[in-house]
Amino acid sequence: MSYVDGFIVAVPRGNVDAYKEFSAYAGSIWKEYGALEYVECLGNDVPYGELTSFPRAVMAKDDEVVVFSWILYKSKQQRDEINAKVMADPRLSSDKWQMPFDGKRMIYGGFEELLRL
């Protein structure tokens, strides 16, 4: 079964185009190293819950939109190998890019596929 890295971030609405540009660039590098899919989704029906919700999880502000993303791999081993290469790639150096979101509020994790229909 596949392995997935999942991400949730809050992106200022004024930075959505910059975020899309950065993600397209970064995603092409992940795919170059072997990721099967790289998907970014812009929230448009993401209510603020009373106890929990996507906006609460990333402490989204009124002028921010929640982005839900995932990268698909063949296996966790492949993910670990690809991520090591991506993290060492100078094309993603922080000197080159101004991050279009607050990385301290990003939520991410690795997930083993449980079911696919």
Contacts in CASP RR format, 6 or more apart in sequence:
PFRMAT RR
TARGET T0000
AUTHOR 0000-0000-0000
METHOD contacts of the structure
MODEL  1
MSYVDGFIVAVPRGNVDAYKEFSAYAGSIWKEYGALEYVECLGNDVPYGE
LTSFPRAVMAKDDEVVVFSWILYKSKQQRDEINAKVMADPRLSSDKWQMP
FDGKRMIYGGFEELLRL
1 112 0 8 1.000
1 113 0 8 1.000
1 114 0 8 1.000
1 116 0 8 1.000
2 36 0 8 1.000
2 72 0 8 1.000
2 73 0 8 1.000
2 74 0 8 1.000
2 75 0 8 1.000
2 113 0 8 1.000
2 116 0 8 1.000
3 72 0 8 1.000
3 73 0 8 1.000
3 74 0 8 1.000
3 75 0 8 1.000
3 76 0 8 1.000
3 78 0 8 1.000
3 79 0 8 1.000
3 110 0 8 1.000
3 111 0 8 1.000
3 112 0 8 1.000
3 113 0 8 1.000
4 70 0 8 1.000
4 71 0 8 1.000
4 72 0 8 1.000
4 73 0 8 1.000
4 110 0 8 1.000
4 111 0 8 1.000
4 113 0 8 1.000
5 70 0 8 1.000
5 71 0 8 1.000
5 73 0 8 1.000
5 79 0 8 1.000
5 83 0 8 1.000
5 108 0 8 1.000
5 109 0 8 1.000
5 110 0 8 1.000
5 111 0 8 1.000
6 68 0 8 1.000
6 69 0 8 1.000
6 70 0 8 1.000
6 71 0 8 1.000
6 108 0 8 1.000
6 109 0 8 1.000
6 110 0 8 1.000
6 111 0 8 1.000
7 67 0 8 1.000
7 68 0 8 1.000
7 69 0 8 1.000
7 70 0 8 1.000
7 106 0 8 1.000
7 107 0 8 1.000
7 108 0 8 1.000
7 109 0 8 1.000
8 54 0 8 1.000
8 57 0 8 1.000
8 58 0 8 1.000
8 66 0 8 1.000
8 67 0 8 1.000
8 68 0 8 1.000
8 69 0 8 1.000
8 106 0 8 1.000
8 107 0 8 1.000
8 108 0 8 1.000
9 58 0 8 1.000
9 66 0 8 1.000
9 67 0 8 1.000
9 69 0 8 1.000
9 101 0 8 1.000
9 102 0 8 1.000
9 103 0 8 1.000
9 105 0 8 1.000
9 106 0 8 1.000
9 107 0 8 1.000
10 55 0 8 1.000
10 58 0 8 1.000
10 59 0 8 1.000
10 60 0 8 1.000
10 61 0 8 1.000
10 64 0 8 1.000
10 65 0 8 1.000
10 66 0 8 1.000
10 67 0 8 1.000
10 101 0 8 1.000
10 102 0 8 1.000
10 105 0 8 1.000
11 19 0 8 1.000
11 64 0 8 1.000
11 65 0 8 1.000
11 66 0 8 1.000
11 67 0 8 1.000
11 100 0 8 1.000
11 101 0 8 1.000
12 61 0 8 1.000
12 63 0 8 1.000
12 64 0 8 1.000
12 100 0 8 1.000
12 101 0 8 1.000
13 63 0 8 1.000
13 64 0 8 1.000
13 65 0 8 1.000
14 63 0 8 1.000
15 100 0 8 1.000
15 101 0 8 1.000
16 42 0 8 1.000
16 65 0 8 1.000
18 98 0 8 1.000
18 100 0 8 1.000
19 40 0 8 1.000
19 67 0 8 1.000
19 100 0 8 1.000
19 101 0 8 1.000
20 40 0 8 1.000
22 97 0 8 1.000
22 99 0 8 1.000
22 100 0 8 1.000
23 38 0 8 1.000
23 40 0 8 1.000
23 69 0 8 1.000
25 91 0 8 1.000
26 38 0 8 1.000
26 86 0 8 1.000
26 92 0 8 1.000
27 35 0 8 1.000
27 38 0 8 1.000
27 71 0 8 1.000
29 86 0 8 1.000
29 89 0 8 1.000
29 91 0 8 1.000
29 92 0 8 1.000
30 38 0 8 1.000
30 71 0 8 1.000
30 82 0 8 1.000
30 86 0 8 1.000
31 38 0 8 1.000
33 82 0 8 1.000
33 85 0 8 1.000
33 86 0 8 1.000
33 89 0 8 1.000
34 73 0 8 1.000
34 78 0 8 1.000
34 82 0 8 1.000
35 71 0 8 1.000
35 72 0 8 1.000
35 73 0 8 1.000
35 82 0 8 1.000
36 72 0 8 1.000
36 73 0 8 1.000
36 74 0 8 1.000
37 70 0 8 1.000
37 71 0 8 1.000
37 72 0 8 1.000
38 69 0 8 1.000
38 71 0 8 1.000
38 72 0 8 1.000
39 69 0 8 1.000
39 70 0 8 1.000
39 71 0 8 1.000
39 72 0 8 1.000
40 67 0 8 1.000
40 69 0 8 1.000
41 67 0 8 1.000
41 68 0 8 1.000
41 69 0 8 1.000
42 65 0 8 1.000
42 67 0 8 1.000
43 54 0 8 1.000
43 65 0 8 1.000
43 66 0 8 1.000
43 67 0 8 1.000
43 68 0 8 1.000
46 53 0 8 1.000
46 54 0 8 1.000
46 55 0 8 1.000
46 66 0 8 1.000
47 53 0 8 1.000
47 55 0 8 1.000
48 55 0 8 1.000
48 56 0 8 1.000
48 60 0 8 1.000
49 55 0 8 1.000
49 56 0 8 1.000
54 60 0 8 1.000
54 66 0 8 1.000
54 68 0 8 1.000
55 66 0 8 1.000
57 107 0 8 1.000
58 66 0 8 1.000
58 105 0 8 1.000
58 106 0 8 1.000
58 107 0 8 1.000
59 105 0 8 1.000
60 66 0 8 1.000
67 101 0 8 1.000
71 79 0 8 1.000
73 79 0 8 1.000
73 82 0 8 1.000
76 110 0 8 1.000
76 112 0 8 1.000
79 110 0 8 1.000
86 92 0 8 1.000
END
